[in-house]
Amino acid sequence: MTTYDDRASLTDLTTTAERVRRSVEGVIEGKPEVVRLSLTVLLAEGHLLIEDVPGVGKTMLAKALARSIDCSVRRIQFTPDLLPSDITGVSIYDQQRREFEFKPGAIFAQIVIGDEINRASPKTQSALLESMEERQVTMDGQTYELPSPFMVVATQNPVEMEGTYPLPEAQRDRFMARVSIGYPSAEAELQMLDVHGGVSPLDDLQPVAHAHDIVKLIDAVRTVHVSEAVRRYAVELVAATRTHPDLRLGASPRATLHLLRAAKASAALSGRDYALPDDVQALAVAVLAHRLLPTAQAQLNRRTSEQVVRDILQRTPVPTAAPPAATPPGGRMSGSPLSGGSPLSGGRMTGGQVPGGQMPGGQMGGGQMPGGPGAGAPLYGQQQPGVRRL
């Protein structure tokens, strides 16, 4: 049960999220929307795929996010000779005790950085499937639980295809969002020369949050309210990808769940304990596009998955909804605009950005985060029957 003291500490939780954002932005110059999306995926319990050309800071973003949090971090350089056991671990026979002992692999960390993930064989890539979806590793009939929070941040180069293996659909579907950093502006690149010219800013980067602080933020995001109209809107967007003539593979039900979780995290970062259609629209391209497969005719016409998602956003009616009514003490976030907010009118967005553009609300607001964990919400840190914690 949420107590008054728990609600009073929500301001501190919001401050923690703001510190993480500023820490990462001190390394990644001129890309606030990319940093916000990365933090949104972290708080939504998802995994992030960073796909862009070489030299724009893909690995730098992953390292900056990992070093800003005081938690265990492991980096895996994916190469053609990498084995699945290098990721999950291996059982070694102990001659003294005359039994097998499990040696954990690199996946047993709270933030796992997979650099150039498409350079490993599909056999090695499949070692991540169970870990990313079920947050556990099964070896020799024994299941081992992964730590909490757990996030995989993978990078890949979409331009150079020689010696690479495309990510299978099952693995792409496990990434909550895909982000492209893009080239910086002239001003940001000039500032980068001053900051990065002498030493790497990662050398002086210190943790600004602890792992248990992130777990509290994740629990708070779970309590964000999503109305029936917003849920139905997310379902309609995903369902439209399955019947679009330019797509031969639409988004899965997992994509709908990921879109809803990301919208809740975005709402919490904006200081709200309820999600709006603005949150769903702003995240639709990042969450859905990498899961879709265009038809051959669409590829000949140079029609990308991002363009298809934006077309669906334009065609799908936006619901008209108002913020939920205030709840009694012990409910959702206190101090947020539960009443008298900015309701949607006439089916048009208010306060958001153009679909597929920046995140709603710009930078993180100073509002309070939602309250404690929802009733009966499972925690990844809790040990389940038959699951061992290393």
N, C-alpha and C positions, 0 to 999 in steps of 0.2 A: 504494500500500500504506500502511496506517495504521501509523505509528510510535509509539513510546512517548511521544515529545514531543507528538504530536498528541492522544493520549489524555489527557495531563496537562493540556491546555488546555481540556478539556470543561467544567470548573468555571467557567472564565471565560465560556464561551458561555452557560451557564445564567444566570450573573449578568447578562449582557447582556440576555437576554430579560426578566429580572426588572426591570431598569432601565426598559425600554420600557413595561412594564405600569404601573409606578408613575408614570411620567411622564404617561401618558394618564389614569390615574385621578386625577391632580392637577387635571385639567380637567373630566372627567366625574364628577360627584359621585354616589356611591351606586349605581353600576352596574358592579360588578366582573365579573359574568358576561358582560355585553355587551363589556367591554374584553377579557376573555379569549377570547371567540369571535372578535373582530377579529384578535387576535394569532394565534389558531389558523389562521384563513384565510390570513393572511400567510405563515406558515411552511409551510402546505400548498400553496403556489403557486396559490392560488385568488383569486377576486374576490368582493367583498362588496357586497350590496345592503341599504341601510339604508332601511327603509320605516316611516314613522310620521307622526303629525299634526304640524303646524307648531309650532315653538318648543320642541321637547324636546331639541335639541342634535344633530341629524343631521349637519349640516355641521361642527359643532364637534368631533364625534368623528372625522370624516374628517381634519380639519386637524390635530388633536392627534396622531393616529397618524402622519401624514406629517411633522410637524415634529419628532417624537421621533427620527427617523432622518435621518442626514446623507446625503441623496440628492436627486436631482432631483425636483421636484414641480410639476405643472401643474394648474390648475383650469379646468374648462370649465363655463360657465353655459349650460345647454341652453335654447334659446329656439326659437320656431317658425321664425324666419328663419335658424337655424344651418344651414350647408351641410356636406356630407360632407368637402369639402376643408379646411374649418376644423379638422377633427379629424385627418385622415390627412396632409394636406399637398398641395402643388400643384407642378407643373412649370412653370417660368417660362423663357421664351426669353431667352438672353443674347445681345444683338446684337454685343458685342465678340468673344466666342468663337464665335458662330454655332452655339450648341447649347443644348439645354434643361438647366436646372439644377433639381434637386429641392429644394424648401424644406419642411423637416419641419413637421408640424402639432403640435398640442398633445398628441397621443397619444405622442410620443417623450419620455417621462419614465418614471422608475421607479415613481412613485406618481401616478396620474391621478385627480383628484377630479371626478366628474361630478355637478353639482348640479342637482336637478330633472330627471332624465334623461327622464322621460315627457312633458316639455313640447316636445321636439323631434319632428319628423316621423319616421315609420318609415324613410324614405329616409336620414335623417341617423343614426338609431340603428343602421342596418345597417353603418355605417362602422366600428363597434366589433367586429363579429363576427369578422373575421380576426385582429384584434389580440388579443382576449381568448382565443381558442382556440389559435392558432398562434404568438402572440407575434412577429408580423411584419406588415409592411405591403407590399402589392404595388401599385406605381404604374407605369403605362406599360410593363408587362412586366418591371420590375425589382423585386426583393424586397429589403426593408430590414429588418434585424433590430432588434428593440426591446431596450432595456437590461435588465439583470438586477440585482436582482429587479424584477419588473413586477407591479403590482397596480392594478386599477380599483376604486375605492370610489365607488359611485353612491348617490344619495339620491332618494327620490320621496315624494310626498304621496298617500296612498291615499284621502283624503277628498274633496278638491276636484278634481272630474273635468272642470270646464269648461276648455276650451283645452288639454287633455292628450291624449296618445296612449298607449294601453295598450302595455306592452312585449310584443313578439311572443314566442311560445313558444321560438323558437330563441335569443333573447337571454336570456330568463330562465333557460334551461337552462345557460347559460355562467357564471352566477353560482353560486359554490360554496355560499353560504349567504345567507339573508336574516335580518336581525335587526330587532327593534323595540325601541327604547330604553324607551318608556313614561314615564309621569309619575314624578318622584322622590318619595321619602317626604317627610314634613313636616320631618324633621330635615335631610335632604340639601338640600331646597329652602331652608331657613333658612341652612345653611352656604353655599349658592350665592350668597345675597344678600350675605354678608360677603366672599366671594372675588371675585365678578363685579360687585359694586356699583360699585367705583371704576374699575378698568381691566380689560381682558380678560386672562385668564391666558395666552392664546396669545402675548401680547406678550413675556412673560418666559420662554416655553418654549424651551429649548435642546436640540439633538440629544444624545441619550445613547447612540447606537449609530451605526455607520457602515454603509454599504450592503454592504461586503464581509463584515461580521459577520453580517448577515442571510443572505447567501448561504451562509456556513458553517453557520448554523442550519438552513437549508433542506436542505443536503446531509446533515446529521445526521438530520433527520427521515426522509429517504428510507431510512435503514438500519434503522428501527424494524421489528421482526419482527411479522408478522400470521399467526397460525396458520390452518390449514385450516378449523377449526371457526368462527373469527371471520369469515373470508372467506365461508363458506357462509351464515352468519347474515346478513351484509350483503346477500347476493344474495337470500335468502328475503324479507327486508323489502322490497326494491325490487320483486321479482316480485309480491308481494302487492298492490302498488298498481295493477298492470296488470289485475287481475281483480276488484278491489273494486267492489261494485255502486253505490257512491256516487260513483265517478270515471269520467269519460269519457276521460280521458287520464292514464296512469300515468307513473312516472318512467322515464327513459331509462337505457341502460347507462352513459352519462357520469355520471349521478347515483350509480350504484354506485361508480364510480371516485372521485368526489369524496367520497363518504361514507367510503371507506376511507382516502383521503389525510388527511381531517380527523381521523379517529380516530387515525392515526399521530401527527399533530401534537399532539393532545390528550394522548396517552400520553407523548410526549417532554416536554411542559410539566409533566406530573405526575412527572417523574423516572424514567420507565420506558422500557425499550427494547423493549417488547412491548405490543401493543394488547389490550384486553379488550372483552368485549361491553358493559361499562359505557360505554366510550368511544363505541361505535356507537349505543347507546340514547340517550345524552345529546345527541348531535348529529343524530339522525334528523329531528326536527321542523325544525330550522334548515336542514338540507341538502335535505330532500325536499319540504316543504310548498309552497314557492313554485313548484314545477314541475308541480303537480297541478291538474287542472281538474275541479271537481265537476259532477255532472249537474244538469239543470234541477230535478229533483225534490229533490235534496240542497240546492240553493240555496233552494227554497221552504221546506224544513224547517230552514233556517238552519244547515246542517251545513257546517262549514269544513274546509279541507284539513288544518289542524292537528289537528282532532278525529279525522279519518280516520287520520292517521299514528299518533296515540296509541292508537287502537283496534287498529291493526295491531301495534303494539308489545305490547299486552296479549295478543293472540292468538297471536303467533309464539313458539314455545318458545325459551328462552334456552339456548345450549349450555353444557355443563360442560367446562371446560378448565383446565389448570394452566400456569403460566409455563414458557417453554422452558428447557431445560437450559443450564448455563453453557457458553460457547464459549471456545476457546483465544485467546491474545493476538492482537490484530489483528482481532478480530471486532467484536461490538457493544459497547455501552456498558459500561465497567467501573465498578464501584461501585454498580450498580443491583441490585434484588432479583431476580437471575436464579434463585435457588433459595431455598426457605424463605419464599416470598412468601405472598400470600393467595389461594390458588386458589379457583375457583368450585366450589361443592358443591351438589348437589341441584337444579341448574338455576336457582339464585337468584343475584342480583347481590350483590356485596360491595363496600362502599366507594363506591358510586355514588349518584346522586340519583334521584328519581322521573323516569321517562321524560318527556322534554320539559321538564325543569326545568333546574337549574343544571348546569354542567359538572362532570364527575367530579373529585373531589379538591379542589374549591374553588379556592383560590389556587394559584399556581405553587409547586411544592415546590422545595426546595433541592437535589434530587438532580442527578446529572450528566446531561448530554445524551448521546445516543448518539454513536458514533464517526464517523469521516470518511465521505466519499461511498462508496456501494456500488460494487462492481466493475462497470465498464462503464456506470455511470449517466450519461446525457447531461447536460451542463451548458448552461443557456441562454446563458451567457456565451461559449461556444465558437462560433466562426463556422463555419457549415455551407457546403458547396459551393454556389455560386450565390447566396449571401446576402451582402449588403453591410452593413457596420456603419458608421453615420453618425458 
